[in-house]
């Protein structure tokens, strides 16, 4: 086995699978896109789900990647020999292509061939599920000794309903040096704690079954399209190949540890835990912030804040009392930028925001830690009130408090702490509600009359801070989060159904994100800022930069709404009037009055008209005019909107003229494309159309194309053009089969009726029939009843069938029985109650369904008893 650097190992993995026909997929951002189920990308397959679930067509059915991941479920354990928050997962994936017989020989080739990693074959051990004998055979056929194949019950990958299957794990034997008690292979066989000898380096999942709740695994159906999903931790691979005691001594971490030794003057051997925490956490923070995440008190941002503060504390354990983590960013980047070149472009900004966060934390850390140590000096329990005060007043993290208390053998009253935290969140939620109605809640804002000018340009401008507010109160400076008014701005404030611009403001000492813009009581644009680093003071000059791509997308969607209104008027009539709209960067809503659902043909014509105007490239023009002059132009206005003496009119040639204060394209051609996503009713006489433009329209069309491709595959046709003829053919075939089934059911009912006619019992002058009819649906039972009652005028019939795990019930009573008080509705409820179901109906005919047949005899006896 040859020595290789981590960079060489990662590249060799990708090169091997590329030689086997795999597409090398670029690793995704740590921040999940369009996946609310994940906080971070946490596995190699996480960013590829779109291919496996069919929502997007993959570039190849064979994919390999190196995916950066973050897992945060055991941050407290980071610092031992094995746990990490940030790591890289090497993977190879088959989407309905190859399976066991291909991937296992490839695994042996990659691991043992001298051309590739060259692991000694005798050092490799593989686990497999006891029922998965095919995997065992594949390993043996590929040259692995049977004694190195270990069956384990937990080798089965399953997370709820959906694809699942057995897996096989590859372990590397690091030798006697990691087995001081000479336990041997039982360490692996029995999953013994503290097994550092047999290290898992690769897991191969055979996704071949569909997991169904309530069923045994042996009853799972095989998937029509089987997949391979594998994951190999780069850090473990590097550890094995470089022959180090733990991952932290490998070239992925050691440069960071060496630099930390220089900064602290301490040796790694004297406090391994502190050095490991710092090395792990700065890697996670560097990558996450480079991918666009910022420090905050919620979600991912809170995770980063927690990692930084934990690393900062361990820096103090090493005697480092000033900001230092930001200096390690360059070390991380130098090690990783050969494969992640974007890190180099981001490093100055990342260093700056990490330093700012460190400085902010260090301001409060001394006071908080001193207070905590005083609180627990002679205590066995830290009160929830004290813990909350540390958090709320000193910014001391809950996790840090718990960690220090644990080290000191002191318990914490978490129940009271969580109660106080909930109360604080409730107060914050109420404060946010107040902030959204500043004109009523904030006297300072109401009294603020400073001048502020909004211009529609998107080019960055320099502007002066003229007012700052924190929770609605006027302040002179801001170092966290608050609201700012500038003397001039290019940030559009949310109004007229259009969302606001977002972006950033900065100067050489300060950077802040603009996350929201609303209009203050006196109409100034109020910018909600979240400081990344530095502070903002009244009188400061900052450069304002909007998110230009977002502005362009909003403008495209807004202009398309104007064209849409005109198209609707032409197709549906002059009664069309806007009842509201909502315009974002992703889509637009347009609400309008109309008395009926719009046909698909009408929608197609509306869509065609809008795209035709886009194609014509009509120049957009805005005019600021006295309101009477604007009305003479024929400009449309919202009937209930109050306008001033001067209004802004947006025109697209002779097609559209509307009163509007929003942002728009300068030419309809800039919209690119317009696609209606759906049309629906939102209130009586009010319809809504949601639409997308430009790249959003393209994505919508591609999603529909993917669905059509999946439908084509399911129908077994060569192209989407054959889908409609095939569907028509299947519908005709279904209708024919339905008629055939009805005919057969009638024949079956007739035959059953003939066989049952002799089973009537004479009970109190009535002909009574109670019967379980195996395999009969409700419809079958109804047909059967119709035939059984022919020619009889004093009947009571109760039948139970079986259909899809339920037991349909039908009861019929003659008019004579009804007049005597024997009601079908009462009888069906009697039967259903015995069968743990329900039912009801008319006095002469009723139906229901049961769930349990254990008391079927009691049910029928109850019917006869009622007749008696």
N, C-alpha and C positions, 0 to 999 in steps of 0.2 A: 504494500500500500504506500503510494507516494505522497509526500507532503504537498499540499496545495493551499493557496490563499483562499479566503472566502469569496473573493471576486472570481477566481478561477473555478471554484466549485459551482457557484451559481450559473456561470456561463456554460460549464460542461453539461449540466443538467439540461439546459435549454437546447444546446447543440445536439445532444443525444436524441431528444424527442423530435427535434426538427428533422433529423436524419430519418426518422420513422414517419415522416409525412405530417407532422403536427404544425399547426399555425402558432407562431409565438405571439401570444396575446400580451399587450402592454399592461402592466399592473395598474389597477384602478386607484383612485384617490382613497385615502382612509375615511373620508366622509361619504357615507352611502348616498347614491343618487336614486331618487324615486323609490326608496325602500324604508318606510317608516318603522319596520320591524327591527331595524338594527340601529344601535347607537354609533358603532364603528364597523368598518369592514373587519371581520374577525376570523376569516378563513379564506383559503385560496379559491374556494368555489363561490363565495358570497357574491362577488361581482359578476359571476357567470350565470346566475339563476335565470336571467332573461333568456338564455339559450336553452336551458334545460326545461323551463316551463312553456317554451314555444312562443313567448311574447316577442321574441326577436330572432331572425334567422342568423345562425352563427356563420362566421367567415369560413369555417371548416368544421367538419364533424370530429376532427382531432385537434385538441388545443393543449398547449403547455404554457405555463407562466411562472413568474416569481412574484408573489403578491405580498405586499407589506400589510401587516395586521396589528390591531390593538385589542387586547382583552383585559378587562378591568375588574373581573369578579373576585380576584384574590390579590389586590394591591398590597395588602398587609404582609403577604408571604414573600413579596419580592425582596431579595436580599439574602435568601437562602441559596442553595446551589443550583436550583432548577427553574425557578419561576421568573417570567418576564411579563412586562406589559406590551412592549413593542417587539415584534418578531417578523421574520419572513417565512412564508410557506411556499415551497416548491411543489408544483403540481403538474399532473398530466390527466387529461379528461377525454373521455369518449362519449359523444352524444349519439347514441344509437349506432355506433360503428363497431369497433373491436371489443373483445371481452376477455375472459380468463385466459383462453388459450394463446392469446397474443401478449397480454400485458405481463404475465408471470415470466415467460422466457425473456422478455425485454428487461424486466427487473433484474434477473440474474445476470444478463449481459452487461447492463449498466453498472451494477455493483461490483462484479468480479473480473470483468475483462481488463487486461492491462492497458488496452486502448482508452479505457474510461477510468473508473475510480480504483479498480484493482484491489478490492477488499479480499482478504483471505476467506475462501468459501467456508472453512471450518469455524470462522468467527461469527457466522450468520445463523440466526435462529428465527423461524417463522411460526407464528401462531395462526390458528384457523378454527372455525366453528365446527363442532363435532359432526354436524349433519352435512357439512360442506366437503364431502370426500373428493369432489371433482377438483377443488383447489389443492388439496393434499397431493392428488395424483399429478397435477400440473407442476407443482414444485419438484416432485421426485423426477418427473420426466425431464425437467430442466437441470437436473444434476444435484439437487439438494438431498442429503442423506435423511432417511426417515427419522433417525434419532434426533434430528435438528428441527423436526416438525412437531409442534405442541398444540394439542386441541384445548380450546378454552370457550366456555359457554358465553362469555361476554363479547365474543367476536361477532357481533351482529349490530349493524347500524340502523337505528330506527328512532324517529322523533315524531310520533303521532301518526295520523292518517296520511297516506301518500307513499311515494317510493321509499323502499328500504331494501336491505339485503345483508348477507354476511360480509365480513371484511377479514383481511389477513394483514398482520403486522410484521414488519421486519425489525429484528433486534440485533444489535452488535454486542458481542462479548468483549468487554474491556479488560478482562483477565483477573487473576488472583489479587492484584494490587487493590482492586475495588471490592474484594470479598474476603476481608480479614478473618472471618469465622469459617471460611472454606465450606460454605453451604452449597455452592454450585448451582445447578440448573433449577433446583427447587425455588430459588429466588424468583425466577420467572414463572415457573409452573403454578406456584401458590400466591403470586402477586404479593410477595412479602414486603413489608414496609422497609424503607431504606435500601432498596435495590438500586445501587449505583453501578452495578457490574453489567447487567444486560439492558442496554439503552435502546428504547424504541426510536428508530430513525425514519420510518416510512409506514404509512397505513394506506392500504388499497381497498376501497369499498366497491363491492359488486352490487350495484343498484338493479335488482332484477324482480322484486316482488312489489305488490301494492298492499300496504298495511291497512287493515280494516278493523275498526274498534269492535270488540266483542268476539273476534275470531282468533283461533289458535294460529300460530305461524304456519303450521302444516296445511292450513286451509287457505293461506294467502294465494291469490292468483298471480301468475307471472306477468310481468309488464310486456306489452307488445314490442316496446323499444327499450332495450337494456342499456345502461350507462355505466361508465367507469368514472370514479371520483377519487383522486388520490391526494395525499398531503405528506410532504416531507419537510420537517423543520430545518431550515438552513443552519440555525445556531447549533443544533445537535450534530448535524452532518459535519460541520466545521470542527466541533469539539472532538469527534471520533477521529477524523482525518489528521488533525493537528496534535492529537494525543495529549490533551490537556485534562487537568483534574475536573474543571467545570467549564461551562460556556464562557464564563467571565475572563478566563485567561487566554481566550482565543483572540485573533486579530480583529474581531468585530468589536470587542470591548476594551482590550488592553490599552490601546492608545489613549482612551478617555481616562482610564485608571492611572496611567503613568502621568498624565497632565495633572490630575487631581492630587497625586502624590507631591508633585512639584509645588502646587498651590498651597497645600496644607502643611508640607514638611513632615507628614506622617507616612508610615509604610502600610502597604496593603495587608501584609500578614498580621498587623496589629489590630485591624478592625475591618475585616473583609466585608461585613454586612454593610457598613456605611459606604464603602467604595462601590459596592455592587448596586446599591439603591441609586446612587448618583449616576452611575454609568447607564443603567437601564432607563431611568426616568428622563435623562436629557436626550436620549435617542427618541423616546416617544414624543417628548415635547417638540423637539426640532422637526420631526416629520409631520406631526399634526398641525403645527402652526404654518409650516411650509405649504401644507395642503389647504390652508385657508381658515383653520379654526382659531378662535381668539379666546383669551381668558375671560371667564364670566362666572356668574353664580348659578348657572343652570346648564343641564345637559352635558354635552361634550366639553364646553368651556369650563364647567365646574370640575370635570375630571382632570383637565390640564392644570387648573389652579391647585387641585389637591396634590397632583404629582410634583409640581414645582415646590410647594410648601413642604412636602415630605422630604424631597431632596435637599432643600434649604436647611431643614432641621438637622439632617445627617451631615451636612457641611459644617454646621456648628459643633457637632460631636467631634469632628476632625479639627476644630479650632479655627474654621474659616468664618469670620464675622462680617464680611462685606460681600456684596453681590459677586458671584463667581460663575454661576451656571452659564451666563451668556458668553463667557470666554470659551466654553467647551463646545459651542455650536460649530466653530471652525474645525474642531477636531472631528466631530461627527461628519461634517460635510466632506472633508478631505478623504475620509475612509469610504464614503458611500456615493460620492458624486460621479464615479465612473459609470455606474448603472442608473443613478438618479441625477442626471445633470441639472435639473431644475433647482436642486438644493442650492447650488452655487449662486444662482440668480437671486434667491430669496434670503441668503444668509445674513446680509446686513440688516434687513428689516426684521428678521426673526431674532437676531441678537439684541436689537433695540427694544423690541416689545418684551423679551424675556428679562432684560435688565430692568425695565420699568416695573415689571411685575415683582421682581425681587426687591427693588427699592421700596415699593409699596408695602410688601409683606414685612420687611425687616424693620420698618417703622413701628410695627405693632408687636413683633415677635418677642422682643426683649421683655416688654411689660407683661405680655400674656404668659410667657413661660415662667417669669419670676412669680407672678400671681398664682399660677397653677401649683408651682412647687411649694409655695407657702400654704395653699389650701390643703394639700395632701401630706404635708410634713408629718403630722401626727394623726392622720385619719385612715380609716379603713374603707370609707365610701366617700366619693365626691358627689355632692348634691347636684340634682338636675338644674337648680337655679344658678349655681356657680358655673356649671358647664355652659349654660346658655349665656351668662354674662361674658364669659371668655370669648364665646363665638360672636355675640352681638356687639359688644363694646370694643373688644380687642382684635376682632377678625381672626381669632384662633380656631383653626378647623377642628371639627368634632373628631375626625379620625386621629388627628395629632394628639388631642387630649386623651383619647382612649389608649393610644399607643404608649404615651408617657405613663399613664396610670397603670397599665398592664406591666410595664417594666418595673414599676414601684410596688406592685402587688396590691393596688388600690382598685376597688370596684367603682362603677359609675352608675348613677341613677338615670338610666336612659329613658325610662317611661315619662318622667317629669320633663326631661329635656325635649323629647319629641312633642309633648303637649304644648310647651312654650313655643317650639318651632312652628307648630300648626297655627297657633294664635298669631304669630308674627306674619306668617304667610297670608292669613285672612286679612290682617291689617294692610299688608302690601297690596293685596288684590283690591281692597276698597280704595286705597290711595290711587291705584291705576285707573279705577273708574272715575275718581275725582279728576284725574289729569285729563281724561278724555272729555271732560266738560269744564275746562279751565275757565271759560267765561263766567261760570256760575261759582266756581270754587276758589279761585285765586284773585284776591284783591290786587296783589302786586301786578299780575298780568293785565287786569282790567285797567289799572292806572298807567300801564306802560304805553306811552304815545311816541316813542322814538320812531324815526322814519326808517323804512326799509323798502328797497326797490327790488321787484322781481323782473328779470329779463328771461326771454325764452331760449337763449343760446345754450349750447352744450359745451363750448370751449371753456376750460378752467379759468377762473378769475380770482383775483385777490380781493378779499373783503375784510372789513373791520368789525370786530365784536362790539356791539352796542348795548347788549343786555344779556344776562345769564340768570337762569332760574333753576332751583333745585327743589323738586316736589312742590312747584308753584310759588316758592318764595324767592325773592330777588337776592342774588349773591354777587360777590365781586370776582370769584374764581371758582373753578371746577376741576376736580382731579379724578372723578369717577364717572358718573352718569348724570345727565341733566338736559336742559333745553337752552338753546342759544338763538339769539336774533342777530343777524349781520346787517350792516348798512345796505348791502345789496346781495342778491343771491340768484343762482341759476337753478336751485332746487324747487321743483314743482311741488306745491302742497296739495295733499289729497282733497279733491273737490270735484263737483260736477260728474261724479261717478268714476273718475279716473284716480288710480292709486298714485301715491307720491313717488318722487325720485328717491333713490338711495345712493350712497357713495361714501366719500371721505373728505376730511379737511385736514390740512397739515401745514406746518412750517418746520424749520430746522430742529426745533425742540419738541414738537408736539405732533401726534397723529391721533385722529379719532374717526370712528365710523358714524355715518349718519344713517340711522335705522328707520326714522320716521319723520315726516314733515306735515304739520297741520297749520291751520291759520289761527293766530292768536285773536283775542276779542277785538283788537283794533286792526285786524287784517294783516299784521306782519306775518311772515313765514317763520314758524317756530320749529327749529331743527332739533330733534332729539339726538344727542351725541353720546357715544360710549367711548371713553378715552382708551386708546391702546397704550400710549405712553405720554408722559408730559402732563401739562395742565393748560387750561384755557382761562385767560383773564380778560376782563373788560378792557378794550383798547388794543388787544392783540390783533395782528393782521395774519390771516391764514389764507391758504389757497384752497378754493372750493372745487372739488372734482366730482361730477356725477358719474354714475355707472352708465356710460354712453350706450352700451349694447341694450341695457334694459330700457333706456329712454327710446331708442329706435324701435324696439319691439312694441312698446306701449303706443307709440305714435302710429305704427302700422295698424295695430288693432283698433285704435280710436278712429282713424280715417276710414277703415273698413266699415265701422258702424254707421257712419254718415252715408256711405254708398249703399249699405244694406237697407237703411230706412227708405231711400229713394226706390230701390228695387222692389221692396215690399209694396210700396204705394202703386207702382206700375203693374205689378202682378195681381195684387189682391184688391186694390181700390183706394180711393182718396180718403176713406175713413181711417186709414192707418195713422196713428199718432203715438209718439214715444211715451211710455209710462215709466221709464227708468232705464238706466244702463249701468254697467260695471265693466271697467276696462283695466286689465292687468297686462303684464308682459307676456303671459302665457295664453290668455284667451280673452274673449269679450262676451258679455251678456247684453242682449237687447230685448227689453220688454215692451210690448205694444198691444193695443186693443184690437181684438179680432174675435168673431163670434163662433168659429169652429176650427177644428184641427186642420192644419194645412196639409194638402196631399203631397205625396212624394214627387209628383210631376211639378207642382207649384214650387216646392223647395228647390228642385233641380233648376227651374227657370230663374228663380231668384239668385241662386249661386252662379248660374251662367252669366247673368247680367252684371253682377259685381265683378266677376273675373274679366268680362269684356271691357269694362271701364278701366280696370287695372292695366289691361293689355294696351289700351289706347294711350296710356301715359299722359293723363290729364294733369296740367300744372295746378298745384295747390296754391292758394293765395289767402292771406289773412288781411282783413280791413278793420280798422277801429273807427267807428262812425257814430254820429248821433243816432239815437234809437229810432227816430222817425224815418231817417234816411235808410237805415238798415231794413226797416219794414217795407219801404218802397222797393227794395231789391228782391223782395219775396222770400227773405230768409226765414227758416223755420225756427220756432222757439217753443220751449216747454210752457204749456198754458198756465201752470201754477207757479212758475219761476218769477221772482221779482228781479227786474233788471234796472240798472241805473240809467242816467241820461245818455251815457256813452257806452256802446257795446262792441264786442269783438265778434266779427263774422268770419267764418271759415268757408271758403268757396272752392269747389272743384269744377271749373268751367261752368257750363249750363246745367250740369247734372245735379249738383248739391250746393245749397247755401243754408248755413245754420248758425245761430247764435252759439258760440262755444268758447270757453276759456282754456281748453285742453291743448295738448301738444299733438302735432300732426306732421305727416310727410309733406315734402315739397312737390311731389309728383306721385300720382297713383301707382306708377310703375314700381315705386319703392316698396309697395305692399307685397309684391312678389306673387302671392297666391292666396286665395280665400276659400276656406272649406267650412261648411256648416257641420258641426259635430252632432247636434241634436236640436229638436224642437219639442216643446212641451207646454202644458198648461200650468200656470202658477197661481191663478185666481180666476174667479168667474169673469169670463170675457177678456182675460189677459193671457197672452201667449209669450213664451220666451224662446229666443234662439241663442244658442251658444256656438261661437265660431272661433276659428284659429287662422292665423296668417303666416306667411313666410316660412321659416324653419319649423314653427309649431304646426303649420298645415302639412308640411312634408312628413313630420313625425306621425301625425294622425293618419295620413294616407299610408305610410309604411306599416303602421299597426294594423290597419284594415287589410293591407296586402298580406301580412303575416297570417291573420285569421283566415283569409281566403286560401292561402297556401296550405294551412292546416286542414281546412275543409276539403281541399282538393285531394290531399293525402288520405284523409279519412274515407273519401268517396272512391278512391282508387282511380282518379282520372289524371291525365298527363298535364293539363293546364287549367287555369281558372276559367277559360272560355268553355270548357266542357262541364263546369259545375252546374249551371242552370239546366241544360238538357238532362244531365244525370239526375238532378233533384226531381225534375218533372217526371222522369221515368220511374224513380223510386216512389214518388207520391201516387202515381197511377197504379204501380204494383201494390202499394200499401192499401189503396182503396179496393182493389180487386181481392186482396187477401182478407180485408175486413168483411167484404160481402160473403166471401167464402166461409169465413169464421162464423158469421151470423147464420148462414144456411146450415152449417154443421151443428151450431149450438141449438138451432131450432129442432134439427133431427135428433140431437142428443136429448133435448128437453122432452121431445115427443116420446122417445124410447124410455126415458127415465119415468115419465108420467105413467106410461103403460105398466112399468114394473112396480110403481108405487101405489097404483090405484087400488090394489088389493090389500094395502097396509093400513087403510083407514081403521080407526077404532071407534066403536059406538060408545059414546059417553053422554049420558043424559039427553038423548034424542039428537045429538050432534055427531057428525062425521069428523073425527079429529085425527090429524096426521102430524106427527112430530118426527123429524128425520134429519140426520147429518148427511149431507151429500158431498162426498169427497171431491175436491178439485173444482167445485162450482163457484163462480163469481156471483156478485150481487145480480148482475144482468141475467145470468143463467137461472138464478133462483126465481127472479121475477117471471121469466118465460115459463118456468116449470109450474109456478103457482097458477098462471093463467090457464094452463092446460088441465091442471089437477081439479080446478073448481068447476070446469064445464059440466053441466047437467046435474049439479048438486046445489041445493038451495039452503042447506043447513050445515055448512062446513066451518071448521077452525083449522087452519094450516100454519105450522111453525117449522121453518126450514133453516138450517145452518150450513154454510159452505166453508170454503177456505180459499184465500186469495192473498198472495204476497205477505204471508206471515200473520195476516189478520183473519177473522172469521165473520164473514157477512151474515146478517140475520134478516129474514123476511117473514112477516106474519100477516096472514089474511083472514078476515072474518066475514061471514055472509051477513046480509041485512037482517036476517032472523036473529043471528047471534048479537048483532049490534043493538037491536031493539030490546034484547033481553039483558043488555048491560055488559056483554062480553066485548071489550074494545081491543082492537089490534094494537093501538098505541100503548095501552097498559101492559099487554102481554109481551110486546117486544122489549119493554123496559125490564120486565121480570126476567126474561131470558138473558138480556145484556148484563144485568147486575150479577147474575150467576157466573157469567163469562168475563167479568171485570171490564165491561165495556159500557156503551151507552146507545140509546136509540129513541125513536119517536116517530110520529106520523099521524095519519087520519084514523078514524075509528075502524074503517074497513080495510085499510092497507097501511102497514108501517114497516120500517126497516132500521137497522142499526148494525153494530159490529162489536165483536168480542175480542179479547186478547188471550184468554187462557181457557183451554178446553177441559180442565180437570173436573169441572162440575156440570158437564153437558147433560148428564143423566138427571141431576137435580133441576136443571133448567126446564127440561121437558116435563118432568113430574109437576113442576109449578104451573105449567100451562094446563095440564090435565086437571089439576086441583081447582084452577080458576073456572074451568068449564063445569065441573061438578057443582 
